[in-house]
Amino acid sequence: MATRFEGQVVLVTGGNSGLGLEAARAFAAEGAEVVISGRDRAKLDAAVAGVGSKATGIVADVSRLQDIASLMRKVAGSKGRIDVLFANAGIARFAPIESVSEADWDGLMGTNLKGLYFTVQQALPLMRRGGAIVLNASLAARKGVSNASLYSASKAAIRSLGRSLGAELVDRGIRVNVVSPGPIDTPIFETFATGADEVAATKRQWAGDNPMKRFGTPAEVAHAVLFLASAEASYITGSELPVDGGAASF
């Protein structure tokens, strides 16, 4: 078994489900001490139990700066440092522009963009040279998706942050990269549609439109995240790695 992260401390925000949970499992399997944050205590406890003895859970809502500060204090107190940050926490809302309210905007951007930005900011004092940050964006940052203007804008901003923060932190020896999943079979996909029949029909259409004619798996995204966070990617920063079956390319 690979042990690329033996002895390292990895923080995964939004790690209590979906892509974050799969990445947390993968980091722990390769030797890392994994700190998982999430908003829901019950889901967080279940996630920690599923990851195993290498995992610790801390309740935090990254849309609240006081929660981010508390999260970092607890990580500092229990682990002393962060070697890898996977800034993954995010929400999805899909609606035509006429239906988007100021509350919708503030809620989504508060988690996806503000939360991610200040998570990175507050994690930096705990990081040292050789550290790695991976930001979770989306194929939606590259392609127009009907009824997804709000979500797509947040993910495009994350892609931009990957470049800007990569440039800003390179002299500190901290790499910043972006993973951009395409259609992945996780519960968040069900926010695109309502009802089991509509969800199934939408999945069939999306799979048919994908060059590989299928959805990706959370494990395939986790493999990409671990690569970007590992020493194998030591000469890579400011980059984006699409995990989308070729959807962004052709």
C-alpha positions in Angstrom: 0.0 0.0 0.0 1.3 3.5 -0.9 2.2 5.7 2.0 2.8 9.0 0.3 1.3 11.0 3.2 2.7 9.0 6.2 3.2 11.4 9.1 1.4 14.3 7.4 -1.6 16.2 8.6 -4.4 16.7 6.1 -7.4 19.0 6.5 -10.4 18.3 4.3 -13.3 20.8 4.5 -16.7 19.5 3.7 -15.3 16.0 4.3 -18.4 14.4 5.7 -19.9 13.3 2.4 -19.3 13.0 -1.4 -15.9 13.9 -2.8 -14.5 15.2 0.5 -15.3 12.0 2.3 -13.7 9.8 -0.5 -10.6 12.0 -0.4 -10.4 11.8 3.3 -10.5 8.0 3.1 -7.8 8.0 0.5 -5.5 10.2 2.5 -5.9 8.1 5.6 -5.3 4.9 3.6 -1.9 6.4 2.6 -0.9 7.2 6.1 -2.2 10.8 6.8 -3.7 12.0 9.9 -6.9 13.5 8.5 -9.0 16.2 10.0 -12.5 16.4 8.5 -14.8 19.4 8.9 -18.5 19.6 8.2 -21.6 21.4 9.4 -23.7 18.3 10.5 -22.4 16.6 13.6 -24.2 13.3 12.9 -22.9 13.1 9.4 -19.4 14.1 10.6 -19.4 11.4 13.2 -20.4 8.8 10.7 -17.7 10.0 8.3 -15.0 9.8 10.9 -16.1 6.3 11.9 -16.0 5.3 8.2 -12.5 6.7 7.7 -11.1 5.0 10.8 -8.7 5.8 13.6 -6.6 8.2 11.5 -9.5 10.6 11.3 -10.7 13.5 13.5 -13.9 15.4 13.0 -14.5 19.1 13.8 -17.9 20.8 13.3 -17.5 24.0 11.2 -19.6 26.0 8.8 -17.0 27.7 6.5 -19.5 30.4 5.6 -18.9 31.7 9.1 -15.5 33.2 9.7 -15.7 32.5 13.4 -16.2 28.9 12.6 -13.1 28.9 10.3 -11.0 30.5 13.1 -12.3 28.0 15.6 -11.5 25.1 13.2 -7.9 26.3 12.8 -7.4 26.8 16.5 -8.5 23.2 17.2 -6.3 21.9 14.4 -3.4 23.9 15.8 -4.1 22.6 19.3 -4.4 18.9 18.4 -2.1 18.6 15.4 0.2 21.6 15.4 0.3 22.1 11.7 -1.3 21.4 8.3 0.7 19.8 5.6 -2.2 19.5 3.0 -5.4 21.5 2.7 -8.2 20.2 0.5 -10.6 23.1 0.4 -13.6 21.1 -0.8 -16.6 22.5 1.1 -19.3 23.7 -1.2 -23.0 23.8 -2.0 -25.0 23.7 -5.2 -28.1 25.6 -6.2 -29.5 25.6 -9.7 -32.2 28.0 -10.9 -32.9 30.4 -13.8 -31.5 33.8 -13.2 -35.0 35.3 -12.6 -35.4 33.0 -9.6 -32.1 33.8 -7.9 -32.5 36.0 -4.8 -29.9 38.0 -2.9 -30.2 35.3 -0.2 -29.4 32.6 -2.7 -26.4 34.6 -3.9 -25.1 35.3 -0.4 -25.7 31.7 0.8 -23.9 30.0 -2.1 -21.0 32.5 -2.5 -20.6 32.6 1.3 -19.8 28.9 1.3 -18.2 28.3 -2.1 -16.1 31.4 -2.5 -15.8 33.4 0.8 -15.6 30.2 2.8 -12.9 28.7 0.6 -10.9 32.0 0.5 -10.8 32.5 4.2 -10.2 28.8 4.9 -7.0 29.2 2.9 -6.1 32.5 4.6 -6.6 31.0 8.1 -4.8 27.8 7.3 -1.6 29.5 6.1 -0.1 30.2 9.6 -0.2 26.4 10.2 1.5 25.6 6.9 5.2 25.4 6.1 7.4 25.0 3.1 6.5 21.9 1.1 2.8 22.3 1.9 0.1 21.8 -0.7 -3.3 23.3 -1.2 -5.9 21.7 -3.5 -9.1 23.7 -4.3 -12.2 22.0 -5.6 -13.7 23.8 -8.6 -15.8 22.2 -11.4 -16.3 21.6 -15.1 -18.9 24.3 -14.7 -16.1 26.9 -14.4 -15.3 26.2 -18.1 -18.6 25.4 -19.8 -21.9 27.2 -19.9 -24.6 25.3 -18.0 -28.2 26.4 -18.2 -29.7 27.4 -14.8 -26.2 27.2 -13.2 -25.0 30.8 -13.4 -24.6 31.2 -9.7 -22.8 27.9 -9.1 -20.7 28.3 -12.2 -19.6 31.8 -11.2 -18.4 30.6 -7.8 -16.4 27.7 -9.4 -14.8 30.0 -12.0 -13.7 32.3 -9.2 -12.1 29.3 -7.5 -10.2 28.5 -10.7 -8.9 32.0 -10.7 -7.9 31.8 -7.1 -5.8 28.7 -8.0 -3.7 30.9 -10.3 -3.5 34.0 -8.0 -2.8 32.2 -4.8 -0.4 29.9 -6.5 1.6 32.9 -7.6 1.4 34.5 -4.2 2.4 31.5 -2.2 5.1 30.0 -4.5 7.9 31.9 -2.7 6.7 30.4 0.6 7.1 26.9 -0.9 3.4 26.2 -0.8 1.8 24.8 -3.9 -1.8 25.7 -4.9 -3.6 23.6 -7.5 -7.2 23.1 -8.6 -9.1 19.9 -9.3 -12.2 20.3 -11.6 -14.6 17.4 -11.6 -17.1 16.8 -14.3 -20.2 14.8 -13.8 -19.5 12.6 -10.8 -22.0 10.2 -9.2 -22.5 11.8 -5.8 -25.6 13.0 -3.9 -25.0 16.6 -4.8 -25.9 15.7 -8.4 -29.5 15.3 -7.3 -29.8 19.0 -6.8 -29.9 19.3 -10.6 -33.3 17.6 -10.7 -36.3 16.7 -8.5 -37.8 13.3 -8.2 -36.2 9.9 -8.9 -37.4 9.7 -12.5 -36.1 13.2 -13.4 -32.8 12.5 -11.7 -32.4 9.2 -13.6 -33.3 10.8 -16.9 -30.9 13.7 -16.3 -28.1 11.2 -15.4 -28.7 9.3 -18.6 -28.5 12.5 -20.7 -25.4 13.7 -19.0 -23.7 10.3 -19.4 -24.6 10.2 -23.0 -23.2 13.6 -23.7 -19.9 12.8 -22.0 -17.1 11.7 -24.3 -16.6 8.6 -22.1 -20.3 7.9 -22.0 -20.4 7.6 -18.2 -20.2 9.5 -14.9 -17.0 9.6 -13.0 -16.6 8.1 -9.5 -15.6 9.9 -6.3 -12.5 7.6 -6.2 -11.3 8.9 -9.5 -11.5 12.5 -8.2 -9.7 11.5 -5.0 -6.9 10.0 -7.0 -6.4 13.4 -8.7 -6.5 15.3 -5.4 -3.9 13.0 -3.8 -1.6 13.4 -6.9 -1.8 17.2 -6.7 -1.2 17.1 -3.0 1.7 14.7 -3.2 5.5 15.0 -3.8 4.9 13.5 -7.2 3.4 16.9 -8.2 6.3 18.9 -6.6 6.8 21.0 -9.8 3.2 21.8 -10.3 1.4 24.9 -9.0 -1.3 27.2 -10.3 -2.6 24.4 -12.5 -6.0 22.8 -13.0 -6.6 19.1 -13.4 -9.9 18.3 -15.0 -11.4 15.0 -14.0 -14.3 15.0 -16.4 -14.1 12.2 -19.0 -12.8 14.7 -21.6 -15.9 17.0 -21.4 -13.8 20.2 -21.1 -11.6 19.3 -24.0 -13.8 17.8 -26.7 
